[in-house]
């Protein structure tokens, strides 16, 4: 993951896939759990807006976004590999973790 703010594409044709890392809660003031969101967007502002819209649509009442970066290719392990593929296909892929760190 490249965490700088350079959004330039190397090849010009490849989609820019962002990963956003943060914490979410199902209810206001509730326990926060880790979340990773992968999506294609033209810039960071759009990525954050799309991320927050998707989290809201999935029923999360609160979100605290900590980091945003660019993916440098498909991850090797699940659930991130499937999320990356979904992002390439235009989905906003949300990987929510329970308090023990297990992705769902």
C-alpha positions as CSV (number, residue, x, y, z in Angstrom):
1,X,0.0,0.0,0.0
2,X,1.3,3.4,-0.9
3,X,0.1,5.9,1.7
4,X,1.2,9.1,0.1
5,X,-1.2,11.4,-1.7
6,X,0.1,10.9,-5.2
7,X,-2.9,9.8,-7.2
8,X,-1.1,9.5,-10.6
9,X,-1.5,6.3,-12.4
10,X,1.6,4.6,-13.7
11,X,0.2,3.0,-16.8
12,X,-2.7,5.4,-17.4
13,X,-5.2,2.5,-18.0
14,X,-5.2,0.8,-14.6
15,X,-7.9,1.6,-12.2
16,X,-7.0,3.6,-9.1
17,X,-8.0,1.3,-6.2
18,X,-8.0,2.9,-2.8
19,X,-8.0,1.2,0.6
20,X,-9.4,3.1,3.5
21,X,-8.8,1.8,7.0
22,X,-10.8,2.8,10.0
23,X,-13.3,1.8,12.7
24,X,-17.0,1.5,12.6
25,X,-19.9,1.1,15.0
26,X,-23.4,-0.2,14.4
27,X,-24.8,2.4,16.8
28,X,-23.9,5.9,17.9
29,X,-21.5,5.6,20.9
30,X,-21.2,1.8,20.4
31,X,-18.1,-0.4,20.4
32,X,-15.9,0.4,17.4
33,X,-14.6,-2.5,15.2
34,X,-11.9,-2.3,12.5
35,X,-12.9,-2.0,8.9
36,X,-11.1,-2.0,5.5
37,X,-12.8,-0.6,2.5
38,X,-11.5,-1.0,-1.1
39,X,-13.0,1.0,-4.0
40,X,-12.1,2.6,-7.3
41,X,-12.3,6.4,-7.4
42,X,-10.7,9.2,-9.3
43,X,-9.4,11.0,-6.2
44,X,-9.2,10.8,-2.4
45,X,-12.2,13.0,-1.7
46,X,-14.4,10.9,-3.9
47,X,-13.1,7.7,-2.3
48,X,-13.9,9.0,1.2
49,X,-17.4,10.1,0.2
50,X,-18.1,6.7,-1.5
51,X,-16.7,4.9,1.5
52,X,-18.9,6.7,3.9
53,X,-22.0,6.2,1.7
54,X,-21.3,2.5,1.5
55,X,-20.8,2.2,5.3
56,X,-24.0,4.0,5.9
57,X,-25.9,1.8,3.5
58,X,-24.6,-1.3,5.3
59,X,-26.1,0.0,8.6
60,X,-23.0,1.5,10.3
61,X,-24.0,4.5,12.4
62,X,-20.5,5.8,13.0
63,X,-17.2,5.7,11.2
64,X,-13.7,6.9,12.1
65,X,-11.5,6.8,9.0
66,X,-7.8,6.6,9.9
67,X,-5.8,6.0,6.8
68,X,-6.2,6.1,3.0
69,X,-3.8,4.7,0.5
70,X,-3.5,3.3,-3.0
71,X,-3.3,-0.4,-3.7
72,X,-0.3,-1.6,-5.7
73,X,-1.9,-4.7,-7.2
74,X,-4.0,-7.6,-6.0
75,X,-3.4,-8.8,-2.4
76,X,-2.4,-12.4,-2.0
77,X,-4.7,-13.3,0.9
78,X,-8.5,-13.3,1.4
79,X,-10.7,-11.5,2.1
80,X,-8.6,-8.7,0.6
81,X,-8.1,-10.4,-2.7
82,X,-11.8,-10.7,-3.3
83,X,-12.4,-7.2,-2.1
84,X,-9.8,-5.9,-4.6
85,X,-11.4,-7.8,-7.4
86,X,-14.8,-6.4,-6.5
87,X,-13.3,-2.9,-6.4
88,X,-11.9,-3.4,-10.0
89,X,-15.5,-4.3,-11.0
90,X,-16.9,-1.1,-9.5
91,X,-18.0,-2.3,-6.2
92,X,-17.3,-0.7,-2.8
93,X,-15.9,-3.7,-0.9
94,X,-16.3,-3.4,2.9
95,X,-14.4,-5.8,5.1
96,X,-15.7,-5.5,8.6
97,X,-13.9,-7.2,11.4
98,X,-15.3,-8.3,14.7
99,X,-13.6,-7.2,17.9
100,X,-11.2,-10.2,17.7
101,X,-10.0,-9.0,14.3
102,X,-11.7,-11.7,12.2
103,X,-12.9,-10.4,8.9
104,X,-16.4,-11.0,7.7
